[in-house]
């Protein structure tokens, strides 16, 4: 599963440049919206589903900064998340 983060319009060059710098040039792509507008976007691997988008964002940024996969599980342990983002088996 993946999630898409929509950024600024491609025409707003300063904002678009900042968006690409933050997310990484290789991760960003332009997407044409239904209304014809072009916007910057990032597609994130998100095996946790929409409720866990913050975890996917952190995982993406850690990978972009070169934090190894072995470190990631400890940094992203569920107990460190706010309670409303933790897994609840009764909601599955």
N, C-alpha and C positions, 0 to 999 in steps of 0.2 A: 504494500500500500504506500502511497505517497501523498504528500500535501503540497499545495502551491501557495507561496507567499507572493502577493501582488505588490509591486513597488510603484514608484512614481511614473508619470507619463514620460515617454522617451523624449518628448520635446523639452522637458524641464531638465536641461543638460546638467546643471549643477547638482540637483537632487539625484538624478540618474547616476551621475558619477559617484556620488557618496554611497548610494545603494550598492553599486557594483564593487566599490572598495570594501564595504562592510561584509558582503556575502561572498566575494571572490569572483573575479572575472570569469573563470571557467564554469562557475555554477549558475551564472545569470543568463537569461535569454529574453528576447522580446516576444511578447504575446499580443496578438490582435484580439481585442475585445469585441463583443457582439455589436457595439455601437461604432466600431471601426477604429477606436483609439488604440495606439500602441503603448504598452506598458512594460516596464521591466518586471521580471518575475524570477523566482527561484523554486525549483521543485526539490523537495526534501524527502528522503527515504523516511517513512514514518510507519513502522510496523505496529506501533502502539495505538493507532487510531486517532481521530480528531480530538478527543479529550486530552490526549497527551502531546499536543503540538508543541508546548514549551520544551518537553524532553527532546523532541526531534530537532528543535532549533539549537538547543545546547549541544546535542550530539554532532550536528553539522558544524557548528562553530569550533568545537573541540577538534574534530577531524581536520578542519581547515587550518588550525593552528598547529597541527602535527602531534596532538596528544594521542598516544598509542591506544589501540583497541584494548589492551590489557588493563589500562588505567581507567577506561571509561566506565565499566560496571561499578567500580567503587565510587566514582564521582557522581554517578547517576542512580544511586540506590534509591529505591522507592521511599524509604523512610525519610529521605531528605526533602521529598516533595511536600508541598502543602497538602493537608489532609484531603481536600476536595479533588486533588489530582491522583491520589493513591487508588490502587485497584480495589474494587469492591466486588467480590464474587457474586453477591446477590443482585448486582446490576447487569450481569452478563446475560 
